[in-house]
Amino acid sequence: MTDPRRRLPAVEALLAEPDVAALLAAHPRSLVLRAVRETIDVARANGGTAPPEGWGRAVLAKVRRLAAPSFGPVINAAGVVLHTNLGRAPLARPAIEAMARIAGAYSNLEYDLARGARGSRHGLCRGLLTELTGAEDALVVNNAASALLLALSGLARDGDAVVSRGELVEIGGAFRIPDIMARSGAKLVEVGTTNRTHPKDYEGAIGPATRLLLKVHRSNFRVTGFTSEVPARDIAAMARGAGIASLFDLGSGLLLDLSAWGLAGEPSVGEALASGVDAVVFSGDKLLGGPQAGILLGTKPAIDACRTDPLARAVRSDKFTLAALEATLALYRDPEIARREIPVLRMLTEDVTQIRRRAEALHKGVGKGSDVIEGESEVGGGSFPGKTLKTWLVQLTSDHLTSEVLAARLRATDPPVIVRIADDHVVLDPRTIFPDQIEQVARAVRAALDA
Ligand SMILES: *Cc1c(COP(=O)(O)O)cnc(C)c1O
């Protein structure tokens, strides 16, 4: 028997088919060509069988899919407030407006308007950061991982950096503290054990080559039982005594006290600075609720060493980030405004009766096949590890669809709705569904359940 794959049309032949040739009138040739090639590839992978809907329709469907943007908004019904896979922090309105304002225009990104001469992007956000935190100096870079890389390079290059074995954490997405340290040019010196590290462990490791003591916040896990770690305050004092630098990787940039909302235990930026370390590093898009950024705060000499390090140019932040970060930070001048206007803070501190109201509205919109149940939301994003927040969920039940199929159908809607599966049921958490999305979600759920 002949190999059925031999019967696959050639690219040129398929392009000449009337249905496909007609597509060329309405779509760019490169797009149609790619669609034709990929349609043939799919047929080949299926053992050489022609698409059941016919070649013309298959190519048209492919063209439509390829023409649509591959990157777009989704609805987070999973109840993880800082969901790294879903882009972490949604921005506050003023931050979005600030990005839009500079996007289509020239800007004073690196231009000193007073002098009419070249300026520095590092000056942007610096004043606001020092005003809000009391730090002597500040620097914004691409993300916290690069801020850590830069700080290690600026403060400990070609020397030893001492860190506790209990703090050699992996953040996710292949980001491991020891790997970053190796690339920074600092030599990692591990002290203590996984569960316990004492001041004498650091003291014993300090030698002529030591340039830095590093403290890393265990942001995404908790150790319990027979444990002990050295607080940042003691690490800062030991470093000062030895005439070397100290650095605190804080992970999340918590600027407000959220303990009144049941969120305690995460060190704030203020506490980290008050410990007396030379520099603190944290993310812009975790608890701070701004754009992806890495923020360095600290003493003038420490931040200067980072700013003048050659790596600073490689990890600099872009103009959209700086615009969005400045607008986000400005909201923090009034903590109550920050809590209300910054979506991450609003979602984390929202009254549970409000969430219940949205759950009831969603339940009402979906009707049959849905129930309102008690449940828990997660902070996510390596913040407040192990901490959950009381919430009200809408639980779906179907007599003909598995939870996986139902979740997949919701992901296939426009915009996609991302849900959680718990106890073999699809659940939706209104904490992370914006109020103006409830109706849309209800419609998508009804369609998915009915189809
Ligand atoms: C999240 C995190 C980082 C990395 O932050 P990015 O902004 O994602 O680069 C570094 N250190 C700690 C402790 C973290 O929690």
The ligand as a MOL file (V3000), in Angstrom:
LIG
                    3D

  0  0  0     0  0            999 V3000
M  V30 BEGIN CTAB
M  V30 COUNTS 15 15 0 0 0
M  V30 BEGIN ATOM
M  V30 1 C 9.7380 36.8540 43.9280 0
M  V30 2 C 11.0620 36.9070 44.5500 0
M  V30 3 C 12.1860 37.2710 43.7800 0
M  V30 4 C 12.0910 37.5330 42.3070 0
M  V30 5 O 11.2920 38.6240 42.0110 0
M  V30 6 P 10.9900 39.0080 40.4770 0
M  V30 7 O 10.4720 40.4000 40.5320 0
M  V30 8 O 9.9790 38.0110 40.0110 0
M  V30 9 O 12.2450 38.9010 39.7200 0
M  V30 10 C 13.4030 37.3200 44.4190 0
M  V30 11 N 13.5220 37.0270 45.7330 0
M  V30 12 C 12.4690 36.6800 46.5010 0
M  V30 13 C 12.6850 36.3710 47.9450 0
M  V30 14 C 11.1940 36.6090 45.9260 0
M  V30 15 O 10.1300 36.2780 46.6740 0
M  V30 END ATOM
M  V30 BEGIN BOND
M  V30 1 1 1 2
M  V30 2 1 2 3
M  V30 3 2 2 14
M  V30 4 1 3 4
M  V30 5 2 3 10
M  V30 6 1 4 5
M  V30 7 1 5 6
M  V30 8 2 6 7
M  V30 9 1 6 8
M  V30 10 1 6 9
M  V30 11 1 10 11
M  V30 12 2 11 12
M  V30 13 1 12 13
M  V30 14 1 12 14
M  V30 15 1 14 15
M  V30 END BOND
M  V30 END CTAB
M  END
